[in-house]
Amino acid sequence: MISSQGGAFEEGASILAEVKTISGRRIEERRKRHRITQKQLAADVGIGVRWLREIEAGNPKSRVDDHIACAHALGLSSAHLIIPMLFLEHNMHFPRHFFLDDMHQLEALCIDFISNLSLRTFLQPADSKKGPSPAPSAA
């Protein structure tokens, strides 16, 4: 499997393991950018420093909820976990440049799209929800 970060992963590596590696890098980058120590972040999230190191290293045994908790503590959207996972599950390359900045805008666009799609379905006239209209009879 080829990593969306440009490196190679072990053959047969799970999608979730790859996403955790990407997530760990993203969490570490944000923590360092904001000059937060591992000790501070671990305390904020309620985990040990050693476990935070494992998360940042992309340990495949790390829990997704710990990644999400770290992301939220750093003001990151969980989109950096969820959106790449969707791409990877469909064997699609996830564009690396999305990781260079926060993914709030991409997340907002996804939410708007899904909301609008659901709203359109909800607002359809009752007749159109039943399926195709019967063909008009020949006179």
Buried (B, 14 or more C-beta within 10 A) or exposed (E): BEBBBEEEBEEEBEBBBBBBBBBBBBBBBBBEEEEBEBEBBBBBBEBEBEBBBBBBEBBEEBEBEBBBBBBEBBEBBBBBBBBBBEBBEEEEEBEEEBBEEBBEEBBEEBEEEEEEEEEEEEEEEEEEEEEEEEEEEEE
